[in-house]
Amino acid sequence: MIARLLREDSTVQILSEIHTNGTLDMLVRMLDFERDIKMVSKDKKTNMSKAAQEMAMDLRMLVDKSTVFPQSKPRVYSAQIMGLMVLETAIRSLRAAGIHDRIVSLDVLSKLVAMVKAFITPAKVGKALDMLVLELLLSILEAWACGLDVGIETAFSMDELTILTDIIPTIMAQAVTGDDGKFHVGDFDVKDILLLTLRLNINITNDKTEACDALASSDLIPILIELIHSRFGILDGQLEEVPRLVNLDLLVLGLGLLNNFAEMSIPGRCSVLRRDETGVLLLDILVKLFLARFAKAEDVYPRSFILTNSTC
């Protein structure tokens, strides 16, 4: 109900009420409940009446038929997934309305990052993680970080920053990339997870020397260079419009994040002296990419135009 209200009538008055009346706290409490509504309603421990069970199933069916999950349906209709969905909608709407405070407490942010951590650690046997949960978590954190009027580095510990950075290498290692440049983990399209994580990490590292220094030794920079190299290759081929735009976004965001390390961190700049899995120097990969793109640009623009614009 709240999600539909926010999508259909996100006026300042409604947003202000949600911001101040305890709705966000209620949504956060829902995040602890991972079981499907169907299973909860039938569990003898909950001691629900037959009428209450039917109401729970009606709610599940209503959510399943609604458009609140426009891209993909959840594997489990739990209080957690619905709380995440509404929380994401609320925070994005509040940011769009010009609300620049923290919105939720630092304890809530730590809870969200702890939930993200489950996706970069080996899963328990028999427990399959729903990638939609990860996408919603990252969307909440990315929306929260946009337009913030306080320093983002004060909101996360260094361990938490490392978790948010490690998502990119983890997803890239799991993803299968087709000739069309699409990323899939199983049957789930993870392009939005990559885009959200790149944007979040750009916000985390933008003009932040300490954060860049701390994260420079991780696997992020080699993975970024691999992402950039592969996107150039994909974009050289024939793609339909939407996949081309997605891959172009991934390329630009990857370059932007890599540039943050280059500008703000000596360890970040030195990290390109490492070698990739095949033994090739990362710096060599970047230099060859630059020369290849420069040669392509020369075919279109005069050399004087390229040199003038590359030094601006």
N, C-alpha and C positions, 0 to 999 in steps of 0.2 A: 504493500500500500504506500509506504513512504517512498519507495523507488519510483513508482508510477507518478506520485505527486511531484517529485523533484524533476522528473522528465517532462511532465506536462505543464507544470506551473511553478518554476523555480524563482519566484519573486523574492525580493529582499526580505519581506516580512516573514515568509515561510522559512527562508534560510536562517534568519536571525533566531526564530523560534527553535529550530533544530539545533542551532549552535549553543543555545543557552538552557534548554529545558531538560537536559539529561538524556536526550535521544542517542547521542554519540556514545555515552557510557553504556547504555543498554546494548548497543550494537557490539561494543567491545566485549561485553560479557558473553555474547553469543558465540564468540570465536572459540570457546573451549569445547563446544559440542560438535563432534565430527560425525556422529552416527546419523544415518538417513532417518528422516521423519517416520518413514514406514516402519523401520525396525524399532524405533523408540516407542511408537504407539502400540506395537504388539508385545513389547517387553512386559512381562508380568511385574517387574520391579516398579514400573511407572504407575501401575494400577489405574490405568485410564478406563473410563466407562466406554461402552460400545459407541455411544453418541460422540464422545470426545475422540475416539479413534477415527470415526467417519469424518469428523471435522478436520482432523490432521491430514487424512488422505485427500480430502477435498482441497485443502491448502496446497498440498504437494502437486496435485493435478493442475491447479490454477497457475502455480508458478511455472510448471512444465510447459503449459500452453501460452504463457505470456511472452512478451518480447524483452523482458529484463535481461536475458542472456542472449544478446543478438548474434554473437559470433559462433558460440558453441555451447552445448548443453552440459551441465555438470554431470559427473559420474554418480555423485551422491547428493541427494537433496537434503542437506543437513542445515542446522541452525548456523553453523560456521560459514558455509558457502553463501547463504542468504545475507548473513551479517556483513560479510566482506563486500558483497555486491552493493548493498545499500550504503555502506561506509565509503566505498570508492565513489559512488555517485554523489554523496553528500559533500565530500572533501573537494571533488572537482568543481561542483557547483559553487561552493563557498569561495574557492580561489577565483573562479570566473567572475564572481560578484565583487571581487576586490578585497576580500578578507585576507589579510596578510599575517595574522598572528599564527601561533603554533597549532591552533584548533584542538589538537589532542596532546596529552601529557607526554613527557619523555618516557615514562613507564610503558605507555601504549606503544610508542615507537619501538622500544626494546622488545616488546611482545611480538610485534609484526616482524622484526628482523629475526627473532628466534624461530618464528614459523618459516621464514625463508630458509634458514639454516638446514631444515629437514631435507631440502632439495639438493644440497651440496654434500650431504653425508650419505653413506650407504643405507638404503631403506631396509627395514626389518623384513625378514622372510615372510612372504605372503601378504605384505602390505604394499599396494600400488598407490603411488602418489598422483593426485589429480593435478595436471599441469594448469588447469583453469584457476586453481587456488593460488599457484605461484604468480600467474598473470595478474590476478586481482591484487595480490599483495604488492607487487612491483608497481602497479598502476596507482595504488594508494600512496606509496612512498614517493613516487615521481611527482604526483599531483601535490603532495604535501610540500615537497622541496621547491616547487615553483612559486615565485613571488614572495618567498619568506623574508620577513623583515628582521630576522635575527640570524647570527652566524650558524650555518649548517654544521660546522665542525664541532659546535658545542652540543649538538643533539645526539651524536653517535660516538661511541667509544671506538678506539682503533680496531678492536676485534670485530665490532659491528660493521665498520667500513670494509674490512677485509671480506666479510661474508657477502656484502652487497657487490663487491668487485668480483668475487669468485664465481658468481652466477654466470658470467659471460663465458669463461673457459669451460665450465661444467656443461652448459647448454650446447656449446660448439662441439664438445667431445661426444655428446649423446646424439646430436642432430644428424639426420641424413639429408644431404643437399642434392636436389635433382638438377637436371640440365637447365630447368627454368629458373634456378636460383632460389627455389622455395626450401624452407627449413622445416623438417618434421621430426618430432620425437614420438615414435609410434604413429598414431593417426592424428596427432595434435599439431597444428601449425604454430610454430613457436616464433614466428617473425615479430609479433607484437611484444613478446617477452624480451627479445634482443633489442628492439627499438626502445622500449621503456627502460631497460637496464642501461643502455648506452646514454640515454638522456639523463637518467639519475646520476650516473657516474660523472658525466660532464658537470653537473651541478655540484657534486661532491668535491671535484678537483679544481674547479674554476678559480684561479687566483689563490689556491691553497697550497703553499709550498710544503707544509708539514704533511698534509694528506698525500700529495704526490710522492714525496720522499719515501713515506711508509709503504706505499703501494707499488713502488717501482720495481721491487724485487719479486713481486708475485708473477704468476703466469699470464697476467693480463696483457702486457705489452707484446710478447710474442704472438698471442692469440689475435690481438688487434691488427698486427702486421699481416698475419695470415688472412684475416677477414678482408682487409683492404686489398690485398693482392688478388684474392679470389673474386671479389666484387668487380674489380677492373676487368678480369677475364670474362665474367658472366656478362657484363654490360657491353663487351665487344661483340657479343653474339646477338642473335635475333630474339627479342623478347616481346611479349604482349605488353600493353601500356601499364597495367597495374603491377605486374612483377618487376618491370623496369623501374618504376617509381619507388617501389619498396627497396630494391637493391641499391638504387641511388641514395635513398635515405640512409641505409646501413653504411654505405661508403662515406657519405658526408659526416655522419655522426662518429664513425670510427676515426676518421681523420681529425675531427674536432677534439676527441678525447686524447688521441695521441699527441696532438699539438699542445694540450694542457700540460702533459708531462714534459714535452720538449721545452716549453717556455718557463715552467715553474720549478723544475727539479734537475739538479745535476745527476743524481742516481738515475732519474728517468732518461736523461740524454745518454748516459753511459750504458743503459740497459740494451741499446741496439748493438752493442759489441758482443752480445751473446750470440749463440748459434741456434738455429732451429733443429728439429728432430733429424733432419737429413745432414746436418753439419754445416749448413750454409750460414754465413754471417748475416744477421738481421739487417745490418747497415747496407750490405751489398744488395739485399732485396729491395730496400727503399731507394737506393741510388738507381738501380736498373728500372724500377717503376717510374722514377722521375724522368729519366732519359727517354724511356719509351713514350711517356705521355707528352714530353716536350717535342719529340719527333712528330707525333700525331698532330699536335697543335700547329707545328710549322707547316703542315700540309694545308691548314685552313687559314692561319693568320701569318702576317709578316713577322720575321724574327724580332724586329724593333718593337712591335706591339706587344709580343709575349714578354720580352725582357722588361719593358716599361711597367706592365701590369703585375709581373711576378715580384717586383721590388717595392710595390706600393704597400 
